Amino acid sequence: MKKVVQSKYLIIFIAILFLGLMSFVQVREIKSDIVYPASETLSIKQVDTSITNQVYFERLEAFAVARKIALYYPVISGGKTATFTFGKGENLSKLKQSYVVGGYWSSAKLTSQDLTFLKSKGMLAESSPAFLAQYSGVALLFNGLSALITWGIILTFITILTLLKLLKSKRLVIKRSLGKLKKYVLLELVTDSLSYLGFSLFIFSLVAILNDGLAYKSVFSMVSAMYLTVSVLIIGLLILMNIGLFFVIQLANPVSIFKNKLPSKGFLVILSVLNLAILIIFGSSLIKTVKTIQPIYEAYQSVSQWQKYQDYLSYSRHGLDNPNSLEPDHRLDQDQMARELAYTQKWARFYLAYPKDKVMTNLLLTWQNDKVATNAYSLSNTHIVNEQFLKENQKMGYLGQLSNGSSKSLYTIYLPENYWDEQDNLKKLLAMDTLANDQLMNQCQFIPIKRGQETFQFNATIAGKTIPEQRRKDQIFVVVNTDLLDMTDIVQADLPRALSESSLFDAAYFDNVSKQTDVQKGILEVTNVYQRMSTYVRELGNSLLANSVSLGLLFTFQLIIFYKFISLAIRLKAKQLAINALYQPRSKKIVLGILGLATSITLLSGLCVWLITGELLYSLALLSLLVLEILVLLVISTKQLKTYRVQILKGEVEIV
């Protein structure tokens, strides 16, 4: 069994298995942003408006067939995003309500000749990679918590492999005396590298297959980039490790080796540095993982709230049907301003035409205003909402009974009692919006709400892979009376347009209202918020599980290395400790010296973890755990020393 544990091939396979697990998680995260099995994106930015959309779609179909590629185009149908694929002979009548300007995904790379051809057909277009494959390899090593754990796995793998090789010091000295050391080390490097490449090729191929790499060329490229990046790093470290091993044995005293002494006390220093690095990585990763547990748990709870709104949608618009956005010189004459107003009014009508009880709005205001104190509570906790948002929160049991606002007030402001003195700040904030003037400022009605009231935010915004916060206390809500807005003023018309983009809509009315208000062509995609949130939370849970498993492995490796460190430190003094009674003052002094060295490493690692994470309490808890670990390992080693004292006196110090 001991030989199996000490097998370098087993260590290499286990390390690669967990590197594969981390790459699997990384692929899933990046893949979630790649909608189709595409290599590039195609953006058609401008077309000759004298030609109908139908003609352009026919030209795109002919282009895709001629190039033998698939062009994926998102189509809004029934309040959902469907996909039309050019180049597959689909019925173009499905696109009768669609607009040719917009974004497409291409299954193959597009050349400059392709873009020139499209331009000759009246379509000004740009292309870009669907994603940068090389980024995935860099992200695995340098992006976020998973990168920290990946480095920990690599470092512990190299350290344990080095320790296993040093157990064969006597054999290596014999090889040196026979002049075969260089050949042996070279053979070791070759077998290390080949076994790594063989195992890793299998594991990373499995990662690609499990992530639909056979269908998604982009996934295959992504996994290949990860494989190459990690392979270059690990083979480089294997080369350095074997070169270091060669010089350690080459310079070692053969007599010391055969007396079961370390090749060099300097090795203990190297092991101390490696142990320190692993402890820092382990501690930082552990704290960051623990800190994600509570937000992920809250996110899981929030999904049950989202279940009641499974048919609600959000949308994004590409804005390319904006008449002003197609003007290259960006000058605004009166005709352009009129078209801009008409465009803004169109999107405002979409929001205002929606049944009021079928849309929920929450627009967080983050205005900065020199006239308001920078520490004003209202600066970062004020939301423009609609009445339905408040009613839904009442149904969910978050808000109590609220007074109704006056139909003559432009702003009805629901203000927590503990921030009642923020009224002037809010008036100033709202005055910065050009909707308000001296007359309208007097039309702010303030209604108090109880201190500590929690509200569900209906926040479906996922930015930077962060968990959207759903429940917040003591928020300030502003309800705008849209009936008092002047839709002939572009600034006032722009408010419902902005509110529309921060709203959730009942899918049952989406198609009809978007057609009636002529905004359908400007919609890039719609998103079912419940599906998006539940999928995202599930992926977070899977990522947490993978991180936890990898941390378990990292902890085990760290335990092994720390034990080796302590046992090696004791082995240097084994005979001296065995000759003296174990608990005599001199022996205690030696043991305490080893304890002091191990504790110093632990304290230094705890300090570094605190500086990295900024979490003092977590760092102290980690420090306590590591000190306990040291004491247990030291007791085990000294107990072995006492039990096998006779063998140690005979020179068998490896028993420690």
Residue pairs with C-beta under 8 A, 6 or more apart in sequence:
4 10
6 164
6 167
8 161
8 164
8 165
8 192
8 195
9 195
11 157
11 160
11 161
11 164
12 157
12 161
12 192
12 195
12 196
12 199
13 199
14 553
15 153
15 154
15 156
15 157
16 196
16 199
16 200
16 203
17 203
18 153
18 549
18 550
18 553
19 150
19 153
19 154
19 200
19 203
19 230
20 200
20 203
20 204
20 206
20 207
21 546
21 549
21 550
22 140
22 146
22 149
22 150
22 153
22 546
22 550
23 140
23 204
23 207
23 223
23 226
23 227
23 230
24 207
24 210
24 211
24 546
25 146
25 542
25 543
25 546
25 547
26 136
26 139
26 140
26 146
26 226
27 136
27 207
27 208
27 211
27 219
27 222
27 223
27 226
28 211
28 539
28 542
28 543
29 465
29 539
29 543
30 131
30 135
30 136
30 139
30 222
31 211
31 216
31 218
31 219
31 222
32 535
32 536
32 539
33 131
34 130
34 131
34 216
34 218
34 219
35 72
35 74
35 105
36 72
36 83
36 105
36 107
37 107
37 212
37 215
37 216
37 217
37 218
38 72
38 105
38 106
38 107
38 130
38 218
39 106
39 107
39 108
39 109
39 129
39 130
39 217
39 218
40 105
40 106
40 108
40 109
40 110
40 127
40 128
40 129
40 130
41 103
41 104
41 105
41 106
41 127
41 128
41 129
41 130
42 71
42 103
42 104
42 105
42 106
42 110
42 125
42 126
42 127
43 102
43 103
43 104
43 125
43 126
43 127
43 128
44 100
44 101
44 102
44 103
44 104
44 118
44 123
44 124
44 125
45 101
45 124
45 125
45 126
45 320
46 101
46 123
46 124
46 320
46 326
47 56
47 100
47 101
47 122
47 123
47 124
48 122
51 122
53 95
53 98
53 99
53 100
54 92
54 95
54 96
56 100
56 121
56 122
56 123
57 86
57 92
57 95
57 98
57 100
58 92
59 121
59 122
59 123
60 71
60 86
60 100
60 104
60 123
61 86
61 87
61 92
63 71
63 86
63 114
63 117
63 118
63 121
64 70
64 71
64 86
64 87
65 87
67 87
67 108
67 114
68 87
69 87
69 106
69 107
69 108
70 85
70 86
70 87
70 88
70 106
70 107
71 85
71 86
71 87
71 104
71 105
71 106
71 107
72 83
72 84
72 85
72 86
72 104
72 105
72 106
72 107
73 83
73 84
73 85
73 86
73 95
73 98
73 102
73 104
73 105
74 81
74 82
74 83
74 84
74 103
74 524
74 525
75 81
75 82
75 83
75 84
75 94
75 95
75 98
76 82
76 511
76 514
76 520
76 523
76 525
76 526
77 94
77 511
78 507
78 511
79 311
79 313
79 507
79 508
79 510
79 511
79 526
80 507
80 526
80 528
81 525
81 526
81 527
84 90
84 94
84 95
84 98
86 104
97 515
97 520
97 521
98 521
99 321
99 520
99 521
99 522
100 123
101 318
101 320
101 321
101 521
102 318
102 320
102 524
103 318
103 524
105 130
106 127
107 217
110 127
114 127
115 125
115 126
115 127
118 124
118 125
119 125
130 218
131 218
131 222
133 218
133 221
133 222
133 224
133 225
134 225
134 229
135 225
136 222
136 223
136 225
136 226
137 225
137 226
137 228
137 229
137 230
138 229
139 147
140 146
140 147
140 150
140 226
140 229
140 230
141 147
141 150
141 151
141 229
141 230
141 233
144 465
145 285
145 288
145 289
145 292
145 547
146 543
146 546
146 547
148 281
148 284
148 285
148 288
149 281
149 285
149 547
149 550
149 551
149 554
151 281
152 278
152 281
152 282
152 285
152 550
152 554
152 557
153 550
153 553
153 554
153 557
154 230
154 233
154 234
154 237
155 274
155 277
155 278
155 281
156 278
156 554
156 557
156 558
156 561
157 234
157 557
158 234
158 237
158 238
158 241
159 271
159 274
159 278
159 557
159 561
160 557
160 560
160 561
161 192
161 241
162 241
162 244
162 245
163 561
163 564
165 188
165 241
165 245
166 245
166 248
166 263
166 267
169 249
169 252
169 257
169 263
170 257
170 258
172 181
172 184
172 245
172 249
173 249
173 252
173 254
173 257
173 258
175 181
175 184
176 249
176 250
176 254
177 254
181 246
181 249
181 250
182 246
185 242
185 243
185 245
185 246
186 242
188 242
188 245
189 238
189 239
189 242
192 238
192 242
193 235
193 238
196 231
196 234
196 235
196 238
197 231
197 235
200 227
200 230
200 231
201 227
204 223
204 226
204 227
205 223
207 213
207 223
207 226
208 214
208 219
208 220
208 223
208 224
211 219
211 223
212 219
213 219
213 220
213 223
214 220
248 263
248 264
248 267
249 263
251 264
252 263
252 264
256 262
256 263
257 263
259 651
260 571
260 651
260 652
260 653
260 654
261 571
261 572
261 653
262 268
262 568
262 571
262 572
265 572
267 568
268 565
268 568
268 569
268 572
271 561
271 564
271 565
271 568
272 565
272 597
272 601
274 561
275 558
275 561
275 562
275 565
275 601
276 601
276 604
276 605
278 554
278 557
278 558
278 561
279 558
279 601
279 602
279 605
279 609
279 626
280 605
280 608
280 609
280 612
281 554
282 551
282 554
282 555
282 558
283 605
283 606
283 608
283 609
283 619
283 622
283 626
284 609
284 612
284 613
285 547
285 551
285 554
286 551
286 555
286 622
287 609
287 613
287 615
287 618
287 619
287 622
288 613
289 544
289 547
289 548
289 551
290 618
291 615
291 618
292 540
292 544
293 544
295 467
296 467
296 537
296 540
296 541
296 544
298 467
298 470
298 471
299 467
299 470
299 533
299 537
299 540
300 537
300 541
302 456
302 470
302 471
302 533
302 537
303 530
303 533
303 534
303 537
305 396
305 456
305 470
306 529
306 530
306 533
306 534
307 530
309 458
309 504
309 529
309 530
310 528
310 530
310 531
311 506
311 507
311 508
311 528
312 360
312 504
312 505
312 506
312 507
312 528
312 529
312 530
313 504
313 505
313 506
313 507
313 510
313 526
313 527
313 528
313 529
314 460
314 503
314 504
314 505
314 526
314 527
314 529
315 501
315 505
315 510
315 523
315 524
315 525
315 526
315 527
316 501
316 523
316 524
316 525
316 527
317 347
317 501
317 519
317 522
317 523
317 524
318 522
318 523
318 524
319 325
319 522
320 326
320 522
321 343
321 521
321 522
322 340
322 343
322 522
323 336
323 339
323 340
323 343
324 332
324 336
324 339
324 340
324 343
327 336
332 340
337 490
340 490
341 488
341 490
341 493
344 490
344 493
344 494
344 497
345 487
345 493
346 517
346 518
346 519
347 496
347 497
347 500
347 517
347 519
347 522
348 487
348 493
348 494
348 495
348 496
348 497
348 500
349 517
350 500
350 513
350 514
350 517
350 519
351 359
351 496
351 497
351 499
351 500
351 503
352 482
352 496
353 513
353 516
353 517
354 505
354 509
354 513
355 506
355 509
356 386
356 387
356 388
357 388
357 391
358 388
358 505
358 506
358 508
358 509
359 386
359 388
359 503
359 504
359 505
359 506
360 385
360 386
360 388
360 389
360 392
360 458
360 503
360 504
361 384
361 385
361 386
361 388
361 389
361 499
361 502
361 503
362 383
362 384
362 385
362 389
362 457
362 458
362 459
362 502
362 503
363 383
363 384
363 385
363 498
363 499
363 502
364 382
364 383
364 502
365 382
365 383
365 384
365 429
365 478
366 379
366 380
367 379
367 429
367 432
367 433
368 379
369 379
369 428
369 429
369 432
371 428
372 378
372 379
372 425
372 428
372 429
373 425
376 422
376 425
377 419
377 422
377 476
378 419
378 422
378 425
378 426
378 429
378 476
379 425
379 429
381 472
381 474
381 475
381 476
382 426
382 429
382 475
382 476
382 477
382 478
383 475
383 476
383 477
383 478
384 477
384 478
384 479
384 480
384 499
385 477
385 478
385 479
386 479
386 499
386 503
387 479
389 458
389 477
390 399
390 402
390 414
390 477
390 479
392 456
392 458
393 399
393 455
393 456
394 400
394 401
394 402
396 456
398 453
398 454
398 455
398 456
398 471
399 449
399 453
399 455
400 449
400 450
400 453
402 414
402 447
402 449
403 447
405 412
405 445
405 447
405 479
405 481
406 412
406 445
407 481
407 483
408 443
409 443
409 444
409 445
409 481
410 435
410 436
410 440
410 443
410 444
410 480
410 481
410 484
411 430
411 436
411 443
411 444
411 445
411 478
411 479
411 480
411 481
412 445
412 447
412 478
412 479
412 481
413 423
413 426
413 444
413 445
413 446
413 447
413 476
413 477
413 478
413 479
414 447
414 448
414 449
414 476
414 477
414 478
414 479
415 422
415 423
415 426
415 446
415 447
415 448
415 449
415 476
416 448
416 449
416 450
416 451
416 452
416 453
416 474
416 475
416 476
417 448
417 449
417 450
417 451
418 451
418 474
419 474
419 476
420 446
420 448
422 476
423 444
423 446
426 444
426 476
426 478
427 441
427 444
430 436
430 441
430 444
430 478
431 441
433 495
434 491
435 480
435 485
435 491
435 492
435 495
443 484
451 474
452 473
452 474
453 473
453 474
454 471
454 472
454 473
455 471
455 472
455 473
455 475
455 477
456 470
456 471
457 468
457 469
457 470
457 471
457 472
457 475
458 470
458 504
458 529
459 468
459 469
459 470
460 468
460 504
460 527
460 529
460 532
460 533
461 468
462 468
462 532
462 536
467 537
467 540
468 533
480 495
480 499
482 495
482 496
485 492
485 493
485 495
485 496
486 492
486 493
487 493
504 529
507 528
510 526
511 520
514 520
514 523
559 629
559 633
562 598
562 629
562 630
562 633
563 633
563 636
563 637
565 598
566 594
566 598
566 630
566 633
566 634
566 637
567 637
567 656
569 594
569 597
569 598
570 577
570 594
570 637
570 638
570 641
570 656
571 653
571 654
571 656
573 590
573 594
574 641
574 648
574 653
574 656
575 648
575 649
575 653
576 590
577 587
577 590
577 591
577 641
578 641
578 645
578 648
578 649
579 649
580 586
580 587
581 587
582 638
582 641
582 642
591 634
591 638
594 634
595 630
595 631
595 634
598 630
598 634
599 627
599 630
602 623
602 626
602 627
602 630
603 623
605 626
606 619
606 620
606 622
606 623
606 626
607 619
609 619
609 622
610 616
610 619
613 619
637 656
640 655
640 656
641 648
641 656
644 652
644 655
644 656
647 655
648 655
648 656
